[in-house]
Amino acid sequence: MNFPPVTTPRLPAEWEPQDAVLLAWPHVQTDWRPILDQVTKVYIELIRQISRFETVIVIAPELQIVRDAVKQAGIDHSRLILIQIDTNDTWTRDFGPITIYTGNKPQLLDFTFNGWGLKFPATKDNQATSQLYNTGRFSNALKTTIDFVLEGGSIETNGSGTMLTTSACLLNPNRNPHMDKKALELTLSQYFGCDHVLWLEHGWLAGDDTDSHIDTLARLCPDDVILYVRCNDSEDEHYSELKSMEQQLQTFKTPDGRPYQLVPLPWPHACYDDGDRLPASYANYLLINAAVLVPTYNDPADSQAINIIGKVFPDREIIGVDCRALIKQHGSLHCITMQIPQGVLA
């Protein structure tokens, strides 16, 4: 008996071609309410920069507010898609669709989002991907709803079967308590085709609500490069953990046994809000078509971070975006965005 060939799914790298970037507009029912004007300026700047290179999809409960803000900013809206969807919050990296390719066909995976381990309300956010798909905008792709808790910010891939993640997040009992590391690796392989999973056992940022998402700590890059945050201040509360993280990164090997090229990112001065330390990280950059958007914090290290990331992505324009407002809600630039890979949009 002849069986059809089994097609292994593939999770594309973020630096591969994209159709769009997904944003969720901050509104008065979100935690952004006290600083809504400040954070709206960040979103306007993101739309301005991303739309230079590709489409921006914005979901919001009230679209006229978005239209007015974009018009007032003088932004060309020809690459802007607005879709009316209500949300609890704006962290599309974690509740938006994660796209894989099966063969050459894109497929949207709609994982369960439980508010980073039931820390925050998430019912509306958890429904956003299904509502987005039901608009027909993504008719070139299939969608699969999966009863498995997973956030996009918790995983990194090189597009060729390697995944980087943290034990603190994926093995946390507030996500999938019935699964151990072996079961999780099997699940990651099943959904993403990743057969080489690198688990970071160290690394955290004060003020982080995600249980150490990888996209604030270390990022896989082309040519077996890993960009990672490094703290050189021995008096800083992060020093010991991030030093242990660096030492573990030095032990990681590619599937063919070679060490990764490690490129450290600078450590910004501590940022505070009402006495609470905020998770400022240069690792939370966003790759888009022909550019990289880098979070900045009005810090002397901003220019250094931009230069380092520019050397890793020499064929892209490197654009700094002031993210001081974003970290007041304990995330940054990558956290509020989700790329929609090529071939998804109708």
N, C-alpha and C positions, 0 to 999 in steps of 0.2 A: 504494500500500500504506500502511495506517495503522499507525504504531508507537505503543506505549504511551508516555506521558510519562515522561521520566527524572526520578527523584526525587533531588535533591541531598541528601547527608547533612549533618547539622548537629550540631556539638559544642556542647552547651549550656553557658552560663556557670555558674560555681559558685554564683551567687546565685539561680539558678532553683530551683523546688521540688524537694525530695529525698524519697526513700522511706527512706533509711538512710545511715549512715556505717559503713564497714568498718574494723575494727582487727584486727591480728594480735598476740596476747598474747605478751609477753616470757617466755622460759623458759630453763632452765639450759643448753640447747644453743645459745643465742644469745650474742652478744658482751655482752649485758646481765648475764651471770652475776655479775661482781664487784659490781654495784650493783643487783641484782635487787629488793631491798626498796624502794630509792629510786624506781626507774622504775615499779614496780608501783603505787605511790601516785599517780603521774601518770596512769596508765591508769585507775585507779579514779575519779579526779576527772574525767577525760574522759567516762567512761561515765555518771557522775552528771549532768554538765552536758548532754551530747548527748541523753540519754534523756528529758530534760525537754521536748524539742522533736520528737524523731523516734526511729526504731528504731536500735539499735546492733547490728551484726553482729560477733561476735568469733570469729575462727578461732584454734585452739590445738591442740597435740598431746594435751594432757590437760585435758579440760573440767572435771573435778571441782575442779581448782585454781582455775579462774576462778569456778565456782559458789561455792566457799567464800569467796573474796575479796570477791565482790559481796555475799554474804549478811552477812559480817562488817561490811561498810561500810553496811549498812542500805539498800541501793539497791533501788528497785522494779524487779523484773526483767520486768515485763509488756511492756516495749519492748526486750527483749534476746533476740537469737538467737545461740545458741552452736553452732558447727560444728567437728567434729574434722578438722583439717587440719594436717599438720606443715609447719614452715617453717624456712628457714635463719636468717631474721631477721624484722624487724617493719615494714619500710618499705613499707606497702601503697600509698602514693601512686605507687610506682614499679613494683610488680608486680601490683597489683590491676587490675580491668577498667576500661577507659575507655569510657564510654557515649556513644553518639551516637543521634540520632533520624533515622530514614528515614521521611519523612512524619511521622506521629504515633507510630510504633512504635519503641520503644527497641531498640538492638542493642549487645551487649557486644563490644568489640574486645579481643582477647587478644594483645597484642604480645609480642615476645621480650624477656625481661629477662636480661641477661648480667652482672649484678653491677657495673653502672656501668663497663663496659669491661673486664670480666674481673678486676676488683680483688678481688672477694670471691666465695666459693661462692654459687651462686644456683639450683641445679638444682631444689630443692624449691619455692623461691619462684616460679620460672618455671612450675611446674605448678599453682600455687594457684588461679588463675582457672578453669581447666578443672575442677578438683575442686570448686570452689565451685558452678559451673554445674551439675555433674552431680548435686548434691543435690536439684535441682528447685525450689529456692527462687526462682530467677529465670526461671520458666517463661513469664513474660509477654514475655521478650526472646529474640531469637536471639543466638548467639555465633559469632564468626568468629575463628579463629586466624590470625595474620599473621606471616609470616617477615620481620620488620622490627624492629630494636631500637629501642625507644622507652620512655621512662619518663614517667609522668604529671607528675612535678615539673618536667619540662623544657619544658612548654608551658602557655601561658595563653590563654584566649579570652574574647571578650565575648559569645559566643553568636550573633553576627551576621556571621560570616565573617572576623573579624580574629583573628590569632594573634600572640602575642609569645613570642619564644624567644631563645636565645643561640647564637652561632656556636661558642663554646668547647665546648658540649656536642653539639649536633646535627651539627656538621661534624667532630667528633673522629673520627679513623680507628679508634678502639676501639669504635665503634658500627656504622656502615654504611659501611665504607671505599670501597665501590664507587660511592658516590653523591656528586655535587657539590651545590652549593646549588640549582641549577636542578632537578635530579632530586628533591631533598628537598622543594622547594616543590610540585612536581607530586604527590608522594606525599601530602603533607599535605592538598592540595586534594582528592585522590581519596578519602581516608579520612574527612576531617573537613569537607569543603566550605569550607575556608578559602581565600579568594582574595586576602587582604591579610595578608602575613606580614611582621612587623617583627622584624628581626634585631639584637639587641644585640651589638656587637663588644667591649664593655668590661664590667667588673664581675666581681668574685670575692670570696670570703670565705676567710680563712685557716682551715684545718681542714676545709674542705668536700671530700668524696670524690666529688662528682657531676660535676665539670668544669663548675661554674657553672650549676646549675639556676636557672631563672628565678624559681621560687617563693621563693627566698631574697633576690632582688634587686629585682624590680619586678612589680606585679600590676595587671592590667586591672580596672577598676571600672565601675559604671554611669555613664552620662552622659559618656562619653569622659574619665574620670579615670584617671590612672595613679598609684598609690601606689608609692613607691620609697625605697630606703635612701640616706641622704646622710651622708657623713662630713665634718665641719667641722674636724677636728683635722689640721692640716697635718703634724704629726709622726707620724701614724698610718700604718702600712704600706699601708693601703687608700686613702689620700687621693687619690692621683693617678688610680688606676683608676676609682674611684667618681665623681670629678669628670668624667672623660672620659665615663663612662656617663650622667651627668646632662646633659652637653652634647649627647650623641647623642639622648637622650630629647626634648630641646628641638627637635630637627629632625623628629621623627616627625609625620606627618599622618594624619588619618582618611581613609577612602576618598573623602570629598567635599572633601578638601584643607584641613581645619581643624586647627590644632594641638591636642594633648591638654592637658587641665588637669593639670599636674603637682603632686602633693602629696607633699612629702618626709616621711619617717619619721625619728625621732631615732636617734642612734647610741649604743648602750649602751656602758658601759665595757668594756674588754677582759676576757674571761673566759678562764681558763686551767685546765688539768688536767695535773698533772705537768709543767708548763713548756710544754705545747703550747696554742696559742691555739685557742679553740673558736668555731664559726660562729654566734654569737648574732645573730638578725635578727628585727625586728618584722614584716617582710614575710611571714613564714611563718605567718600567721594562717589560721584555718579558718572558712569560711562555712557555716552550717547554717540550717535553717528558723527565721527570726525572731531569729537571734542571730549573733554573731561571737565566736569564741574566739581570744583574742590571747595569744601567748606572752609571758611575763614572766620576768625574770632577777634579781629582787631588786635592781633598779637604779633610780636616781632618774628615769630616762627612761621607766620603765614606764607611769606615769600619763599622761605626755604622749602616748605611743603610743596608749594606749587612747582618749584624747580625740580625737586626730586621726582614728583609724579610725572612731570614733563619728560624727564629722561627715560622713564619706564614706558611712556606712551609718546614716542618722538614724532609720530605722524599725526598727532591730534592737537587741536587748539586747547590750551589749558586756561580755564576761566574760574576765577575766584568768586564765591558767593558768600556774602556775610550771613552767617548762620547763628549769630548770638541770640536772636529771638527763638530759634528752633530748640536750642539746648535748654531753654527754660522749661520745656515740657519733656526733657530727658531723651531727646533724639536729635538727629541732624539730617543732612541733605539726602543721603541714600535711604534713610528710614521713611521719608515721606513720598518716595517715588517707586514706581515699578515699571521696568521696561517691558514693552510688548514686541517680541522678536519679529523678524521679517516673515511675511506670509500670513499673518493672522487677520489683519484688517480686510474687510470686504472691499 
